[in-house]
Amino acid sequence: MQVARTARATHAPHDLRRSVSNTLKGSAGNLVEWYDVYVYSVFAVYFESKFFSPDDKNATLYVWAIFAMTFLMRPIGAWYFGRFADRRGRRLALTVSVTLMAACSFLIAITPSVATIGVAAPLILLLARLVQGFATGGEYGASATYMSEAAIPGRRGFLSSFHYVTLVGGHVLAQATLLVMLKWFDPAQISDWGWRVAFGRGFHRRGVVRQGGQVRVAA
């Protein structure tokens, strides 16, 4: 009995450090994931004219309708990736969902304007955002489950709470990106190319990959 208690006491600090480390890394990936979600709403007013004609009085309605439609895809993504994770593992499920999210952000960032490719521009935007909604639904459940399981008993509620903290943090990060741009650039520059940089940021930090029972933030 004494030996068992001593062994548990010896491993406890190590387990706590590993749990905190995995939580921080998982939270960082979740933060980037939700940045990709909210950068759309934060910069919508700046890229609207790149996907819809400035002469179209319904352009603003169309931009926000696309944003709303992504929510329809989230339960579908949650259902699909939930089954996928049970069969193939959460590591692969997270990898696929985060890769889809990053790829779509990159696609939006490089899509030519409506003046260049016509109606294809808003169609690409719609497709990219639908896929992102699908990926978000899948990532949310898989990452929440992982962070809960990675936390040690006695700290599970506290460490798991960072999943939601970083969800809100993604919105804050998107807002902070805009504030920094407004400090250094004028609105015309942000509308011209700055919003593309904002979307590109999400692509360069590719979420969370589970390797060897740990979480690694892929750069």
Residue pairs with C-beta under 8 A, 6 or more apart in sequence:
15 152
16 152
16 155
18 214
19 150
19 151
19 152
19 155
19 159
20 159
21 214
22 147
22 150
22 214
22 215
23 147
23 150
23 151
23 159
23 162
24 162
25 208
25 214
25 215
25 216
25 217
26 143
26 146
26 147
26 150
26 162
26 163
26 208
26 215
27 147
27 162
27 163
27 165
27 166
28 166
28 208
28 217
29 94
29 98
29 143
29 207
29 208
29 209
29 215
29 217
30 139
30 143
30 147
30 162
30 163
30 166
30 167
30 170
30 207
30 208
31 166
31 169
31 170
31 173
32 170
32 202
32 205
32 206
32 207
33 98
33 101
33 136
33 139
33 143
33 170
33 207
33 208
34 166
34 167
34 168
34 169
34 170
34 171
35 170
35 171
35 173
35 174
35 201
35 202
36 101
36 102
36 104
36 105
36 132
36 170
36 202
37 132
37 136
37 170
38 170
38 171
38 174
39 105
39 174
39 177
39 198
39 199
39 201
39 202
40 67
40 108
40 129
41 67
41 174
42 171
42 174
42 175
42 177
42 178
42 198
43 174
43 178
43 190
43 195
43 198
43 199
44 63
44 64
44 67
46 187
46 190
46 191
46 194
46 195
47 191
47 195
47 196
48 59
48 60
48 63
49 59
49 113
49 191
50 111
50 113
50 114
50 121
50 191
50 195
51 63
51 111
51 113
51 114
51 121
51 122
51 125
52 58
52 59
52 62
52 63
52 114
52 122
53 59
53 114
56 62
62 122
66 122
66 125
66 126
66 129
67 129
69 126
69 129
69 130
69 133
70 129
70 130
70 132
70 133
70 136
71 133
72 133
73 130
73 131
73 133
73 134
73 136
73 137
74 133
74 134
74 136
74 137
74 140
75 137
76 134
76 137
77 97
77 133
77 134
77 135
77 136
77 137
77 138
78 137
78 138
78 140
78 141
79 137
80 134
80 137
80 138
81 93
81 96
81 97
81 137
81 138
81 139
81 141
81 142
82 138
82 141
82 142
84 92
84 93
84 96
84 138
85 92
85 93
85 141
85 142
85 145
89 210
90 142
90 145
90 146
90 210
91 209
91 210
91 211
93 138
93 142
94 139
94 142
94 143
94 146
94 207
94 208
94 209
94 210
95 209
95 210
96 135
96 138
97 135
97 136
97 138
97 139
97 142
97 207
98 135
98 139
98 206
98 207
98 208
98 209
99 206
99 207
100 131
100 132
100 134
100 135
101 132
101 135
101 136
101 139
101 202
101 207
102 202
102 203
102 206
102 207
103 203
104 128
104 129
104 131
104 132
104 135
105 128
105 132
105 199
105 200
105 202
105 203
106 199
106 200
106 203
107 124
107 128
108 124
108 125
108 128
108 129
108 199
109 196
109 197
109 199
109 200
109 203
110 196
111 117
111 121
111 124
111 125
111 128
112 121
113 121
114 121
114 122
139 207
143 163
143 208
144 160
144 163
146 210
146 215
147 159
147 160
147 162
147 163
148 156
148 160
150 159
150 215
151 158
151 159
151 160
152 159
174 198
177 198
177 201
178 190
178 198
181 190
181 194
181 197
181 198
182 190
185 194
204 219
205 217
205 218
205 219
206 218
206 219
207 217
207 218
208 215
208 216
208 217
208 218
209 215
209 216
209 217
209 218
210 216
